[in-house]
Every structure is written in C-alpha cells, then in structure tokens.
Amino acid sequence: EAGVAQSPRYKIIEKRQSVAFWCNPISGHATLYWYQQILGQGPKLLIQFQNNGVVDDSQLPKDRFSAERLKGVDSTLKIQPAKLEDSAVYLCASSSGIITDTQYFGPGTRLTVL
Amino acid sequence: GQNIDQPTEMTATEGAIVQINCTYQTSGFNGLFWYQQHAGEAPTFLSYNVLDGLEEKGRFSSFLSRSKGYSYLLLKELQMKDSASYLCAVLNDYKLSFGAGTTVTVRA
C-alpha cells in the first residue's frame, strides 16, 4: 500500500513570495491533515479535512495561508505572502476518518524563507 | 487548551532500557499516541493507548494512567537505530496535539 505522498520535498523562497505544497493521501482515507513543524517542536495542526469539507482550521493563519481539497482526494496548501517565521517542515497526514484511527504522515516539505 | 510535557533529551547505551515520560493536561481525552521521528523524516506510528495499563509491542511498550494524566514509552534492548525523537500526542475529540518531542541518543 502506498503511503502519503508530498511534493516538493524542499523549497527555498524569499519573503513575500508565494509557495504551494501538494499532498496525496493514502487511498481511501477520508481525513487529511496539514501540520506545521518548526525545528525543535512537535507538529502543530493547521487544517483538517473530512472528505472535501473543512473540519478544523482554527490554527491556520488565514490572512496568508489557504488550503483546499478538491474532490476529496489530493490537497494543496498555499502561503502567500511568505514570512521568515513560516520556515518549517509542512507535514501532510491522512487517516481513515474514524476519530481514534492512526494518522499516517508523509515525508514533509521543508520550507526555508530567506 | 492543551499542555503536553516530555523531557527534551535522553541518552542511553546500546542494549539498555530507556523510559520516556509524558504528562498531559487537556480539556478532553480520546487516547494517547507515541510516534517516532528520525531526523529529517516523517513521524511514524509506534503505539496507541486509550485504556489504563501497559501495551507491549516487541521492544517497545507504552503505559497510560488517565487519572494521573501520565504516559510513558519504554524502549528495551536499545539499538543504534533507535536514536530519534519520540513524540507524545494526545487525541482530544478529533484533534491530535503533540508534545515537543524527546530526542533519544543511543551510544555504543
């Protein structure tokens, strides 16, 4: 079974530029999550989708971050414009949709904002 | 709010046992997860506890006491490949909140 796929793996941009990340969850997984992991910290949930609807985006900085999950499968996370403090690893995870089910993580995208 | 505490770093010798403690104060509780994360890689699932007691899975065991808001991950017969960060995460309703992680270094 294929795992969670993410691209790109690495991205370097200058502040005020835009960037987008892509995630393809495990086949059949209804729930998709985007996390931000700053160096030395645990992952922080940015947004959670159930199929193509948003369940929780309370910690998403909506003035600059946006995310969508069209057709309830792939998802994209966008930052526009980027700030220095956005430098982090952006992790995508998916689960079957049952609350207590394990979340499986993708390899992440390491973003560096200069 | 969620408050999840775990030690920052631990060092142990190959073949030894290490216990990583995690204490939590959360507004709700639907279970506790432990993940392993090697440097530069994604977190991988290790264990899930929802009832009090010990769950054993090979060299790794995890314990939970809901009344004390406490869990530990026990790593036995340490191997060099166990050098990684170990993340404690509490599930509250549908939301997983992570601790900062404990970096375990295994020395020969």
Contacts between the chains, C-beta under 8 A, distances in Angstrom:
chain1	res1	chain2	res2	distance
A	4	B	42	7.8
A	33	B	96	7.9
A	40	B	100	6.9
A	41	B	100	5.3
A	41	B	101	7.6
A	42	B	4	7.8
A	42	B	87	5.4
A	42	B	89	7.3
A	42	B	98	3.1
A	42	B	99	5.3
A	42	B	100	5.1
A	42	B	101	5.4
A	43	B	43	7.0
A	43	B	87	7.6
A	43	B	98	5.1
A	44	B	98	7.4
A	45	B	95	6.2
A	45	B	96	6.8
A	45	B	97	7.6
A	48	B	94	6.9
A	48	B	95	7.3
A	55	B	94	6.3
A	56	B	94	7.2
A	56	B	95	6.2
A	91	B	42	6.3
A	91	B	43	7.5
A	99	B	30	6.1
A	99	B	91	7.3
A	99	B	93	7.1
A	99	B	94	5.3
A	100	B	30	5.9
A	100	B	31	5.4
A	100	B	48	7.4
A	100	B	50	6.7
A	100	B	91	6.6
A	102	B	33	7.3
A	102	B	45	4.9
A	102	B	48	6.6
A	103	B	33	8.0
A	103	B	45	7.7
A	103	B	96	6.3
A	104	B	45	7.0
A	105	B	35	8.0
A	105	B	42	3.9
A	105	B	43	5.0
A	105	B	44	7.3
A	106	B	42	5.9
A	107	B	41	6.8
A	107	B	42	5.1
A	108	B	41	7.9
A	108	B	42	5.6
A	110	B	40	7.9
